[in-house]
Amino acid sequence: MSLFATPFDASKIEVESTDFSPLAPGKYDAIISAATEKSTKAGTGKYLSVEFTVTSVQNEGRRVWLNLNLVNPNPIAVEIAQKDLASLCKAIGVMQVSDESQLVDKALTIKVVVEGEGEGGRNNVKGFFPLVARVAAPAQAAPAAAPAAASEPDGMPWG
């Protein structure tokens, strides 16, 4: 029996982007889409793998990762990871973490850099910032006051 006993229709299948080139350096709005505890290859430590999904219009849906060596025989690696985790937590407003799931689905702005050159280049997350609230322009508040003035009856002694 053939694999194509019924015709395969590629037009009915949505294909995801396969662009794995690094994002341009800069700041991107993102959401933490996953946070997973993993063991190091050497088996001597554990790290937190954090996946960010970009929500900025440009590059929306692209993903970048950060590994935080929270348990490691190298105390400098642990110190760097703790500082990065503290910065990330402050950016999302979560001051105490007892489970990595507390980090997931939180929005923030990340600073992305590119390490390496050419085909070997890859993104690394080097900064975390609270997501800036989108403030409505002051002009939007003005129309609410206008109808009150227009509702005054004509012929008032002061008008």
Secondary structure as UniProt FT lines:
FT   TURN            3..4
FT   HELIX           10..12
FT   STRAND          26..39
FT   TURN            41..42
FT   STRAND          46..54
FT   TURN            58..61
FT   STRAND          63..71
FT   HELIX           75..92
FT   HELIX           100..103
FT   TURN            104..105
FT   STRAND          107..115
FT   HELIX           118..120
FT   STRAND          122..129
FT   HELIX           138..140
FT   HELIX           142..150
FT   TURN            154..155
FT   TURN            157..158
//
